Amino acid sequence: MASQSSQLDPVKLGLFVSRMESVCEEMGAVLQRAAFSPNIKDRLDFSCAIFDAKGELCAQAAHIPVHLGSMAYAMADIVDACEWRPGDMVVVNDPFLGGTHLPDVTVIAPCFDDAGVLQAFIANRAHHADIGASAPGSMPLSKTLEEEGVVIPPTVLVRSGVLDKGLLNAWFGDGQHGDFIAQVSANRTGLLRLSEVISALPIDFAVAVNQLQNYAEGIARRRLAELPSGSFAFTDFMDDDGFGHQQLPIAVTINLSAEGVLVDFSGSAPQVAGNINCPLSVAAAAVYYVFRCLMPDEVPVCAGLFRPISLSAPEACLLNARRPAAVAAGNVETSMRITDAVLGALAQAAPELIPAASQGTMNNIAMGGRGAG
């Protein structure tokens, strides 16, 4: 093993980045093939990523931006809240603990080396067709989080390699385990492949990851320095929350300077009765997505890429809702409108880089029924 001061040369750093990303891609392939739900198997509504021992994003596959951005924003808090042991996996879907909405369930596994030292975390998030809400598809016209299904705090789902089927039965009943088992299988594949990457490194994994983060941060800062300094504001609107509240503003001011970027959502609407609210992690995902689109294609997507970006939103507003606000549609609809608002502000700073506004919606159509067949 080389000394702690060693660094990967540019070629080896590039190989390291590619191998980390390939781990995430293989996890996604396993998850898709093993899953039962069309949401995962056909719609590909899932994401896979690697985090370091502190919960900072190291690598991801090209999956769902709102999944990965929200995990990147809040994973460190989940890491600190749990006691991690080899062979365990933790499941969570709470939107106010780094989630998005209840159907998006995250399964996290710690990766230990042969000496028993925690090196990293493997995680995947997948959209489940039924999370226990009153309406088929678990996307009801809701007023509180509890109406949207089963809320899962960080809970041990796999203990010493053994899946807790009793826990799943208690939440969802027998026969609804297939997609959870697919997520566990994807993580097991990720753990195996990541262990191979760590073993093959000529330097400590933590040192390599730190070099990766600094490299991505450097690219981000150089790219952002090309934008003009100043303050740029834009306001867009959510049409309706489903309960009579209309024309709800999403106001954003972006301050660009040599120190970095501050994205401030002051002036946005307060949280509402309907389920178009979103936790701050979803707003962060939308912001990260926009700035990722401004970066060179080859930049590794990791925590370092987002270090120059700070985010602020008033508590209990539409984009930083407080429990028990309903959030089922905030993840799918409000996130799109946040993206348009951030792009609208940046268009004033760099109009040649920003595309025309989209229609600000994900065009979701939910269909479902009750009973067999």
ROFI-313266 format. One record per residue (C-alpha): residue in one letter; x, y, z; residue number from 1. Coordinates in nm, 4 decimals, decimal comma, m for minus. Layout:
N
+------+----------+----------+----------+-----+
| type |     east |    north |       up | seq |
+------+----------+----------+----------+-----+
|    A |        X |        Y |        Z | NUM |
...
+------+----------+----------+----------+-----+
***
This chain:
373
+------+----------+----------+----------+-----+
| type |     east |    north |       up | seq |
+------+----------+----------+----------+-----+
|    M |   0,0000 |   0,0000 |   0,0000 |   1 |
|    A |   0,1357 |   0,3391 |  m0,0983 |   2 |
|    S |   0,1695 |   0,6199 |   0,1532 |   3 |
|    Q |  m0,1236 |   0,8406 |   0,2491 |   4 |
|    S |   0,0265 |   1,1309 |   0,0513 |   5 |
|    S |   0,0183 |   0,9325 |  m0,2749 |   6 |
|    Q |  m0,2111 |   1,0401 |  m0,5556 |   7 |
|    L |  m0,3500 |   0,8680 |  m0,8609 |   8 |
|    D |  m0,2028 |   0,9928 |  m1,1867 |   9 |
|    P |  m0,4585 |   1,1350 |  m1,4353 |  10 |
|    V |  m0,4980 |   0,8069 |  m1,6240 |  11 |
|    K |  m0,5520 |   0,6035 |  m1,3079 |  12 |
|    L |  m0,7909 |   0,8662 |  m1,1721 |  13 |
|    G |  m0,9941 |   0,8393 |  m1,4915 |  14 |
|    L |  m0,9997 |   0,4609 |  m1,4606 |  15 |
|    F |  m1,1065 |   0,4897 |  m1,0967 |  16 |
|    V |  m1,3971 |   0,7169 |  m1,1927 |  17 |
|    S |  m1,5055 |   0,4795 |  m1,4701 |  18 |
|    R |  m1,4886 |   0,1732 |  m1,2476 |  19 |
|    M |  m1,6953 |   0,3426 |  m0,9775 |  20 |
|    E |  m1,9578 |   0,4436 |  m1,2311 |  21 |
|    S |  m1,9610 |   0,0924 |  m1,3771 |  22 |
|    V |  m2,0403 |  m0,0474 |  m1,0318 |  23 |
|    C |  m2,3506 |   0,1716 |  m1,0232 |  24 |
|    E |  m2,4466 |   0,0720 |  m1,3781 |  25 |
|    E |  m2,4207 |  m0,2986 |  m1,2930 |  26 |
|    M |  m2,6316 |  m0,2463 |  m0,9818 |  27 |
|    G |  m2,8962 |  m0,0870 |  m1,2014 |  28 |
|    A |  m2,8902 |  m0,3787 |  m1,4448 |  29 |
|    V |  m2,9415 |  m0,6285 |  m1,1609 |  30 |
|    L |  m3,2235 |  m0,4218 |  m1,0111 |  31 |
|    Q |  m3,4050 |  m0,3886 |  m1,3433 |  32 |
|    R |  m3,3813 |  m0,7586 |  m1,4272 |  33 |
|    A |  m3,4763 |  m0,8834 |  m1,0801 |  34 |
|    A |  m3,7657 |  m0,6434 |  m1,0169 |  35 |
|    F |  m4,1330 |  m0,7351 |  m1,0579 |  36 |
|    S |  m4,2943 |  m0,3918 |  m1,0938 |  37 |
|    P |  m4,3212 |  m0,2218 |  m1,4354 |  38 |
|    N |  m4,2195 |   0,0947 |  m1,2520 |  39 |
|    I |  m3,8725 |  m0,0500 |  m1,2098 |  40 |
|    K |  m3,8449 |  m0,3070 |  m1,4880 |  41 |
|    D |  m3,9980 |  m0,1039 |  m1,7714 |  42 |
|    R |  m4,0147 |   0,2628 |  m1,6638 |  43 |
|    L |  m3,6649 |   0,2395 |  m1,5135 |  44 |
|    D |  m3,7721 |   0,4518 |  m1,2163 |  45 |
|    F |  m3,4698 |   0,3693 |  m1,0004 |  46 |
|    S |  m3,1227 |   0,5010 |  m0,9214 |  47 |
|    C |  m2,7956 |   0,3577 |  m0,7896 |  48 |
|    A |  m2,5019 |   0,5342 |  m0,6274 |  49 |
|    I |  m2,1892 |   0,5009 |  m0,4123 |  50 |
|    F |  m2,1172 |   0,7218 |  m0,1103 |  51 |
|    D |  m1,8047 |   0,7490 |   0,1009 |  52 |
|    A |  m1,7883 |   0,6679 |   0,4717 |  53 |
|    K |  m1,9110 |   1,0201 |   0,5570 |  54 |
|    G |  m2,2127 |   0,9914 |   0,3276 |  55 |
|    E |  m2,0779 |   1,2101 |   0,0467 |  56 |
|    L |  m2,1672 |   1,1107 |  m0,3084 |  57 |
|    C |  m1,8760 |   0,9435 |  m0,4912 |  58 |
|    A |  m2,0335 |   0,8037 |  m0,8075 |  59 |
|    Q |  m2,3690 |   0,7397 |  m0,9695 |  60 |
|    A |  m2,5176 |   0,5878 |  m1,2809 |  61 |
|    A |  m2,7115 |   0,7970 |  m1,5324 |  62 |
|    H |  m3,0427 |   0,7303 |  m1,3628 |  63 |
|    I |  m3,3088 |   0,9615 |  m1,2117 |  64 |
|    P |  m3,1771 |   1,3130 |  m1,1243 |  65 |
|    V |  m3,4313 |   1,3824 |  m0,8483 |  66 |
|    H |  m3,3383 |   1,0550 |  m0,6759 |  67 |
|    L |  m2,9652 |   1,1112 |  m0,6886 |  68 |
|    G |  m2,9676 |   1,4822 |  m0,6134 |  69 |
|    S |  m3,1818 |   1,4354 |  m0,3047 |  70 |
|    M |  m2,9623 |   1,1477 |  m0,1824 |  71 |
|    A |  m2,6506 |   1,3576 |  m0,2414 |  72 |
|    Y |  m2,8031 |   1,6376 |  m0,0343 |  73 |
|    A |  m2,9149 |   1,4341 |   0,2679 |  74 |
|    M |  m2,7237 |   1,1047 |   0,2823 |  75 |
|    A |  m2,4797 |   1,2284 |   0,5483 |  76 |
|    D |  m2,7648 |   1,2757 |   0,7967 |  77 |
|    I |  m2,8839 |   0,9170 |   0,7418 |  78 |
|    V |  m2,5293 |   0,7836 |   0,7821 |  79 |
|    D |  m2,4925 |   0,9617 |   1,1166 |  80 |
|    A |  m2,8295 |   0,8352 |   1,2424 |  81 |
|    C |  m2,7563 |   0,4626 |   1,2070 |  82 |
|    E |  m2,5213 |   0,2073 |   1,3600 |  83 |
|    W |  m2,3612 |   0,0225 |   1,0697 |  84 |
|    R |  m2,2462 |  m0,3392 |   1,0812 |  85 |
|    P |  m2,1214 |  m0,5795 |   0,8119 |  86 |
|    G |  m2,4020 |  m0,7668 |   0,6400 |  87 |
|    D |  m2,6701 |  m0,5146 |   0,7371 |  88 |
|    M |  m2,8863 |  m0,3025 |   0,5075 |  89 |
|    V |  m3,1092 |  m0,0123 |   0,6062 |  90 |
|    V |  m3,4347 |   0,0849 |   0,4332 |  91 |
|    V |  m3,5893 |   0,4349 |   0,4392 |  92 |
|    N |  m3,8475 |   0,6327 |   0,2440 |  93 |
|    D |  m3,9229 |   0,9284 |   0,4751 |  94 |
|    P |  m3,9261 |   1,2410 |   0,2537 |  95 |
|    F |  m3,8215 |   1,4549 |   0,5483 |  96 |
|    L |  m3,5103 |   1,2438 |   0,6028 |  97 |
|    G |  m3,3603 |   1,2837 |   0,2574 |  98 |
|    G |  m3,6304 |   1,1064 |   0,0608 |  99 |
|    T |  m3,8486 |   1,2355 |  m0,2214 | 100 |
|    H |  m4,1969 |   1,0864 |  m0,1823 | 101 |
|    L |  m4,3093 |   0,7642 |  m0,0158 | 102 |
|    P |  m4,3118 |   0,5350 |  m0,3224 | 103 |
|    D |  m3,9367 |   0,5995 |  m0,3627 | 104 |
|    V |  m3,7772 |   0,3504 |  m0,1234 | 105 |
|    T |  m3,4019 |   0,3567 |  m0,0574 | 106 |
|    V |  m3,1952 |   0,0567 |   0,0551 | 107 |
|    I |  m2,8465 |   0,1340 |   0,1895 | 108 |
|    A |  m2,5614 |  m0,1104 |   0,2573 | 109 |
|    P |  m2,2271 |  m0,0360 |   0,4284 | 110 |
|    C |  m1,9093 |  m0,1599 |   0,2620 | 111 |
|    F |  m1,6372 |  m0,2780 |   0,5021 | 112 |
|    D |  m1,2868 |  m0,3860 |   0,4026 | 113 |
|    D |  m1,1199 |  m0,7109 |   0,5134 | 114 |
|    A |  m0,9962 |  m0,5394 |   0,8304 | 115 |
|    G |  m1,3508 |  m0,4422 |   0,9299 | 116 |
|    V |  m1,3048 |  m0,0710 |   0,8506 | 117 |
|    L |  m1,6057 |   0,1090 |   0,7023 | 118 |
|    Q |  m1,5058 |   0,2353 |   0,3594 | 119 |
|    A |  m1,8233 |   0,3368 |   0,1767 | 120 |
|    F |  m2,1957 |   0,2890 |   0,1257 | 121 |
|    I |  m2,3883 |   0,1370 |  m0,1606 | 122 |
|    A |  m2,7426 |   0,2670 |  m0,2133 | 123 |
|    N |  m3,0294 |   0,2297 |  m0,4533 | 124 |
|    R |  m3,3667 |   0,4001 |  m0,4660 | 125 |
|    A |  m3,6655 |   0,2564 |  m0,6534 | 126 |
|    H |  m4,0259 |   0,3620 |  m0,7058 | 127 |
|    H |  m4,2697 |   0,1019 |  m0,5683 | 128 |
|    A |  m4,6118 |   0,0613 |  m0,7260 | 129 |
|    D |  m4,7866 |   0,0227 |  m0,3902 | 130 |
|    I |  m4,6564 |   0,1767 |  m0,0693 | 131 |
|    G |  m4,9857 |   0,1434 |   0,1202 | 132 |
|    A |  m5,1811 |   0,4542 |   0,0280 | 133 |
|    S |  m5,5596 |   0,4527 |  m0,0074 | 134 |
|    A |  m5,5437 |   0,5097 |  m0,3848 | 135 |
|    P |  m5,3982 |   0,2659 |  m0,6401 | 136 |
|    G |  m5,0437 |   0,3625 |  m0,7311 | 137 |
|    S |  m4,9883 |   0,5301 |  m0,3924 | 138 |
|    M |  m5,0224 |   0,8792 |  m0,5424 | 139 |
|    P |  m5,3496 |   0,9963 |  m0,3802 | 140 |
|    L |  m5,5034 |   1,3424 |  m0,3647 | 141 |
|    S |  m5,3667 |   1,3846 |  m0,0124 | 142 |
|    K |  m5,3448 |   1,6500 |   0,2570 | 143 |
|    T |  m5,0983 |   1,4795 |   0,4942 | 144 |
|    L |  m4,7969 |   1,2525 |   0,4559 | 145 |
|    E |  m4,9703 |   0,9678 |   0,6406 | 146 |
|    E |  m5,2427 |   0,9556 |   0,3733 | 147 |
|    E |  m4,9745 |   0,8774 |   0,1141 | 148 |
|    G |  m4,8708 |   0,5374 |   0,2517 | 149 |
|    V |  m4,6309 |   0,3693 |   0,4929 | 150 |
|    V |  m4,3628 |   0,6063 |   0,6267 | 151 |
|    I |  m4,0390 |   0,4141 |   0,6831 | 152 |
|    P |  m3,7765 |   0,5759 |   0,9071 | 153 |
|    P |  m3,4212 |   0,4384 |   0,8762 | 154 |
|    T |  m3,4825 |   0,0713 |   0,9678 | 155 |
|    V |  m3,2628 |  m0,2384 |   0,9454 | 156 |
|    L |  m3,4091 |  m0,4524 |   0,6667 | 157 |
|    V |  m3,1206 |  m0,7019 |   0,6386 | 158 |
|    R |  m2,9417 |  m0,8122 |   0,9569 | 159 |
|    S |  m2,6133 |  m1,0015 |   0,9144 | 160 |
|    G |  m2,7137 |  m1,0948 |   0,5609 | 161 |
|    V |  m3,0668 |  m1,2163 |   0,6456 | 162 |
|    L |  m3,3708 |  m1,0323 |   0,5042 | 163 |
|    D |  m3,6338 |  m0,9493 |   0,7674 | 164 |
|    K |  m3,9447 |  m1,0778 |   0,5868 | 165 |
|    G |  m4,1525 |  m1,0339 |   0,9011 | 166 |
|    L |  m4,0869 |  m0,6612 |   0,8823 | 167 |
|    L |  m4,2036 |  m0,6476 |   0,5217 | 168 |
|    N |  m4,5126 |  m0,8544 |   0,6079 | 169 |
|    A |  m4,5993 |  m0,6127 |   0,8869 | 170 |
|    W |  m4,5801 |  m0,3186 |   0,6478 | 171 |
|    F |  m4,7273 |  m0,4556 |   0,3274 | 172 |
|    G |  m4,8495 |  m0,8127 |   0,3738 | 173 |
|    D |  m4,7150 |  m1,1290 |   0,2217 | 174 |
|    G |  m4,6493 |  m1,1378 |  m0,1514 | 175 |
|    Q |  m4,5185 |  m0,7833 |  m0,1924 | 176 |
|    H |  m4,1513 |  m0,8533 |  m0,1294 | 177 |
|    G |  m4,0229 |  m0,8968 |  m0,4834 | 178 |
|    D |  m3,9020 |  m0,5428 |  m0,5491 | 179 |
|    F |  m3,7418 |  m0,5186 |  m0,2045 | 180 |
|    I |  m3,5505 |  m0,8405 |  m0,2719 | 181 |
|    A |  m3,4413 |  m0,6960 |  m0,6080 | 182 |
|    Q |  m3,3056 |  m0,3878 |  m0,4295 | 183 |
|    V |  m3,1167 |  m0,6043 |  m0,1800 | 184 |
|    S |  m2,9735 |  m0,8093 |  m0,4672 | 185 |
|    A |  m2,8570 |  m0,4948 |  m0,6452 | 186 |
|    N |  m2,6780 |  m0,3790 |  m0,3306 | 187 |
|    R |  m2,5094 |  m0,7165 |  m0,2857 | 188 |
|    T |  m2,3770 |  m0,6903 |  m0,6408 | 189 |
|    G |  m2,2565 |  m0,3387 |  m0,5682 | 190 |
|    L |  m2,0783 |  m0,4466 |  m0,2508 | 191 |
|    L |  m1,8977 |  m0,7244 |  m0,4362 | 192 |
|    R |  m1,7848 |  m0,5015 |  m0,7212 | 193 |
|    L |  m1,6883 |  m0,2079 |  m0,4997 | 194 |
|    S |  m1,4762 |  m0,4389 |  m0,2807 | 195 |
|    E |  m1,2912 |  m0,5424 |  m0,5971 | 196 |
|    V |  m1,2302 |  m0,1772 |  m0,6857 | 197 |
|    I |  m1,1004 |  m0,0987 |  m0,3363 | 198 |
|    S |  m0,8703 |  m0,4022 |  m0,3340 | 199 |
|    A |  m0,7192 |  m0,3071 |  m0,6699 | 200 |
|    L |  m0,6373 |   0,0515 |  m0,5735 | 201 |
|    P |  m0,2684 |   0,1357 |  m0,5254 | 202 |
|    I |  m0,3657 |   0,3910 |  m0,2562 | 203 |
|    D |  m0,6230 |   0,4033 |   0,0217 | 204 |
|    F |  m0,9809 |   0,4328 |  m0,0983 | 205 |
|    A |  m1,0445 |   0,7425 |   0,1144 | 206 |
|    V |  m0,7431 |   0,9150 |  m0,0429 | 207 |
|    A |  m0,8614 |   0,8295 |  m0,3925 | 208 |
|    V |  m1,2108 |   0,9563 |  m0,3164 | 209 |
|    N |  m1,0736 |   1,2815 |  m0,1740 | 210 |
|    Q |  m0,8714 |   1,3323 |  m0,4928 | 211 |
|    L |  m1,1835 |   1,2632 |  m0,6985 | 212 |
|    Q |  m1,3898 |   1,5162 |  m0,5012 | 213 |
|    N |  m1,1236 |   1,7858 |  m0,5307 | 214 |
|    Y |  m1,0912 |   1,7227 |  m0,9039 | 215 |
|    A |  m1,4665 |   1,7619 |  m0,9580 | 216 |
|    E |  m1,4784 |   2,0724 |  m0,7395 | 217 |
|    G |  m1,1975 |   2,2301 |  m0,9406 | 218 |
|    I |  m1,3833 |   2,1737 |  m1,2670 | 219 |
|    A |  m1,7040 |   2,3156 |  m1,1187 | 220 |
|    R |  m1,5354 |   2,6298 |  m0,9875 | 221 |
|    R |  m1,3591 |   2,6955 |  m1,3172 | 222 |
|    R |  m1,6841 |   2,6539 |  m1,5070 | 223 |
|    L |  m1,8824 |   2,8754 |  m1,2704 | 224 |
|    A |  m1,6105 |   3,1419 |  m1,2904 | 225 |
|    E |  m1,6995 |   3,1804 |  m1,6582 | 226 |
|    L |  m2,0456 |   3,3069 |  m1,5614 | 227 |
|    P |  m2,0904 |   3,6795 |  m1,4883 | 228 |
|    S |  m2,1037 |   3,7833 |  m1,1239 | 229 |
|    G |  m2,4287 |   3,9314 |  m1,0038 | 230 |
|    S |  m2,7782 |   3,8612 |  m0,8765 | 231 |
|    F |  m3,0374 |   3,7101 |  m1,1097 | 232 |
|    A |  m3,4021 |   3,6523 |  m1,0155 | 233 |
|    F |  m3,6962 |   3,4702 |  m1,1702 | 234 |
|    T |  m4,0441 |   3,3664 |  m1,0607 | 235 |
|    D |  m4,2563 |   3,0821 |  m1,1959 | 236 |
|    F |  m4,5866 |   2,9475 |  m1,0623 | 237 |
|    M |  m4,7549 |   2,6214 |  m0,9717 | 238 |
|    D |  m5,1023 |   2,6330 |  m1,1225 | 239 |
|    D |  m5,3002 |   2,4653 |  m0,8421 | 240 |
|    D |  m5,2557 |   2,2404 |  m0,5379 | 241 |
|    G |  m5,5826 |   2,0508 |  m0,5929 | 242 |
|    F |  m5,7517 |   2,2164 |  m0,2952 | 243 |
|    G |  m5,8239 |   2,5634 |  m0,4283 | 244 |
|    H |  m5,4858 |   2,7318 |  m0,3907 | 245 |
|    Q |  m5,3788 |   2,8723 |  m0,7291 | 246 |
|    Q |  m5,0881 |   3,0593 |  m0,8876 | 247 |
|    L |  m4,8377 |   2,9608 |  m0,6186 | 248 |
|    P |  m4,5050 |   3,1379 |  m0,6779 | 249 |
|    I |  m4,1679 |   2,9665 |  m0,6956 | 250 |
|    A |  m3,9311 |   3,2610 |  m0,6581 | 251 |
|    V |  m3,5571 |   3,2167 |  m0,6954 | 252 |
|    T |  m3,2617 |   3,4538 |  m0,6751 | 253 |
|    I |  m2,9224 |   3,3241 |  m0,7836 | 254 |
|    N |  m2,6158 |   3,5090 |  m0,6588 | 255 |
|    L |  m2,3055 |   3,4333 |  m0,8650 | 256 |
|    S |  m1,9643 |   3,5358 |  m0,7319 | 257 |
|    A |  m1,6029 |   3,4230 |  m0,7165 | 258 |
|    E |  m1,6839 |   3,2401 |  m0,3913 | 259 |
|    G |  m1,9539 |   3,0245 |  m0,5498 | 260 |
|    V |  m2,3305 |   3,0189 |  m0,6022 | 261 |
|    L |  m2,6141 |   3,0922 |  m0,3598 | 262 |
|    V |  m2,9590 |   2,9814 |  m0,4738 | 263 |
|    D |  m3,2232 |   3,1525 |  m0,2574 | 264 |
|    F |  m3,5934 |   3,0667 |  m0,2761 | 265 |
|    S |  m3,7153 |   3,3474 |  m0,0495 | 266 |
|    G |  m4,0517 |   3,4788 |  m0,1689 | 267 |
|    S |  m4,1830 |   3,1361 |  m0,2660 | 268 |
|    A |  m4,5326 |   3,0311 |  m0,1578 | 269 |
|    P |  m4,5900 |   2,8838 |   0,1886 | 270 |
|    Q |  m4,6567 |   2,5091 |   0,2003 | 271 |
|    V |  m5,0093 |   2,4239 |   0,0983 | 272 |
|    A |  m5,2818 |   2,1723 |   0,1814 | 273 |
|    G |  m5,2316 |   1,9752 |  m0,1402 | 274 |
|    N |  m4,9472 |   1,7354 |  m0,2099 | 275 |
|    I |  m4,7345 |   1,9596 |  m0,4348 | 276 |
|    N |  m4,5112 |   2,0494 |  m0,1391 | 277 |
|    C |  m4,1593 |   1,9103 |  m0,1421 | 278 |
|    P |  m3,8822 |   1,8660 |   0,1137 | 279 |
|    L |  m3,5691 |   2,0737 |   0,0696 | 280 |
|    S |  m3,3834 |   1,7669 |  m0,0599 | 281 |
|    V |  m3,6067 |   1,7666 |  m0,3703 | 282 |
|    A |  m3,5446 |   2,1366 |  m0,4294 | 283 |
|    A |  m3,1728 |   2,0661 |  m0,3959 | 284 |
|    A |  m3,1978 |   1,7880 |  m0,6541 | 285 |
|    A |  m3,3540 |   2,0277 |  m0,9051 | 286 |
|    V |  m3,0833 |   2,2880 |  m0,8425 | 287 |
|    Y |  m2,8027 |   2,0320 |  m0,8714 | 288 |
|    Y |  m2,9493 |   1,9020 |  m1,1958 | 289 |
|    V |  m2,9462 |   2,2469 |  m1,3560 | 290 |
|    F |  m2,5860 |   2,3178 |  m1,2605 | 291 |
|    R |  m2,4778 |   1,9689 |  m1,3645 | 292 |
|    C |  m2,6134 |   2,0505 |  m1,7115 | 293 |
|    L |  m2,3764 |   2,3494 |  m1,7268 | 294 |
|    M |  m2,0709 |   2,1347 |  m1,6582 | 295 |
|    P |  m1,8530 |   1,9510 |  m1,9126 | 296 |
|    D |  m1,9871 |   1,6087 |  m2,0045 | 297 |
|    E |  m1,6829 |   1,4285 |  m1,8680 | 298 |
|    V |  m1,6951 |   1,5723 |  m1,5149 | 299 |
|    P |  m1,7524 |   1,3017 |  m1,2488 | 300 |
|    V |  m2,0838 |   1,3518 |  m1,0679 | 301 |
|    C |  m1,9940 |   1,3506 |  m0,6995 | 302 |
|    A |  m2,0225 |   1,5701 |  m0,3920 | 303 |
|    G |  m1,7249 |   1,7800 |  m0,4994 | 304 |
|    L |  m1,9152 |   1,8968 |  m0,8049 | 305 |
|    F |  m2,1777 |   2,0608 |  m0,5823 | 306 |
|    R |  m1,9494 |   2,2103 |  m0,3164 | 307 |
|    P |  m1,9589 |   2,5616 |  m0,4688 | 308 |
|    I |  m2,3418 |   2,5626 |  m0,4578 | 309 |
|    S |  m2,5377 |   2,6707 |  m0,1497 | 310 |
|    L |  m2,9138 |   2,6499 |  m0,1119 | 311 |
|    S |  m3,1581 |   2,8476 |   0,0996 | 312 |
|    A |  m3,5372 |   2,8269 |   0,1337 | 313 |
|    P |  m3,7635 |   2,9571 |   0,4128 | 314 |
|    E |  m3,8937 |   2,6900 |   0,6475 | 315 |
|    A |  m4,2499 |   2,5747 |   0,5831 | 316 |
|    C |  m4,2507 |   2,7101 |   0,2294 | 317 |
|    L |  m4,3533 |   2,5112 |  m0,0766 | 318 |
|    L |  m3,9905 |   2,4051 |  m0,1364 | 319 |
|    N |  m3,8947 |   2,3363 |   0,2258 | 320 |
|    A |  m4,2114 |   2,1843 |   0,3670 | 321 |
|    R |  m4,2429 |   2,0732 |   0,7268 | 322 |
|    R |  m4,3850 |   1,7423 |   0,8460 | 323 |
|    P |  m4,6627 |   1,6260 |   0,8058 | 324 |
|    A |  m4,7091 |   1,8086 |   0,4740 | 325 |
|    A |  m4,8263 |   1,5998 |   0,1790 | 326 |
|    V |  m4,5500 |   1,5645 |  m0,0819 | 327 |
|    A |  m4,6492 |   1,2904 |  m0,3290 | 328 |
|    A |  m4,6690 |   1,5248 |  m0,6290 | 329 |
|    G |  m4,3996 |   1,7659 |  m0,5146 | 330 |
|    N |  m4,1385 |   1,5165 |  m0,6258 | 331 |
|    V |  m4,2829 |   1,4827 |  m0,9758 | 332 |
|    E |  m4,4429 |   1,8191 |  m1,0527 | 333 |
|    T |  m4,2932 |   2,0883 |  m0,8293 | 334 |
|    S |  m3,9410 |   1,9626 |  m0,8979 | 335 |
|    M |  m3,9916 |   2,0273 |  m1,2694 | 336 |
|    R |  m4,1171 |   2,3800 |  m1,2090 | 337 |
|    I |  m3,8222 |   2,4484 |  m0,9768 | 338 |
|    T |  m3,5922 |   2,3430 |  m1,2600 | 339 |
|    D |  m3,7604 |   2,5869 |  m1,4964 | 340 |
|    A |  m3,7372 |   2,8684 |  m1,2404 | 341 |
|    V |  m3,3637 |   2,8134 |  m1,1839 | 342 |
|    L |  m3,3054 |   2,7974 |  m1,5594 | 343 |
|    G |  m3,5069 |   3,1179 |  m1,5971 | 344 |
|    A |  m3,2772 |   3,3005 |  m1,3559 | 345 |
|    L |  m2,9618 |   3,1630 |  m1,5167 | 346 |
|    A |  m3,0890 |   3,2641 |  m1,8619 | 347 |
|    Q |  m3,0370 |   3,6241 |  m1,7564 | 348 |
|    A |  m2,6734 |   3,5526 |  m1,6714 | 349 |
|    A |  m2,5885 |   3,3296 |  m1,9671 | 350 |
|    P |  m2,8679 |   3,3291 |  m2,2258 | 351 |
|    E |  m2,6542 |   3,1465 |  m2,4816 | 352 |
|    L |  m2,6241 |   2,8435 |  m2,2495 | 353 |
|    I |  m2,9846 |   2,8017 |  m2,1341 | 354 |
|    P |  m3,2547 |   2,6267 |  m2,3405 | 355 |
|    A |  m3,6078 |   2,7555 |  m2,3857 | 356 |
|    A |  m3,8429 |   2,6736 |  m2,0988 | 357 |
|    S |  m4,0118 |   2,3357 |  m2,1052 | 358 |
|    Q |  m4,3749 |   2,2749 |  m2,0120 | 359 |
|    G |  m4,2808 |   2,2358 |  m1,6449 | 360 |
|    T |  m4,4430 |   1,8986 |  m1,5845 | 361 |
|    M |  m4,3521 |   1,5298 |  m1,5879 | 362 |
|    N |  m4,6774 |   1,4359 |  m1,7672 | 363 |
|    N |  m4,7599 |   1,1642 |  m1,5155 | 364 |
|    I |  m5,0661 |   0,9529 |  m1,5788 | 365 |
|    A |  m5,1596 |   0,7137 |  m1,2969 | 366 |
|    M |  m5,3801 |   0,4095 |  m1,3637 | 367 |
|    G |  m5,4809 |   0,1424 |  m1,1161 | 368 |
|    G |  m5,7533 |  m0,0786 |  m0,9793 | 369 |
|    R |  m5,8432 |  m0,3139 |  m0,6959 | 370 |
|    G |  m5,8676 |  m0,6895 |  m0,6808 | 371 |
|    A |  m5,6981 |  m0,9629 |  m0,8783 | 372 |
|    G |  m5,7000 |  m0,9761 |  m1,2564 | 373 |
+------+----------+----------+----------+-----+
***
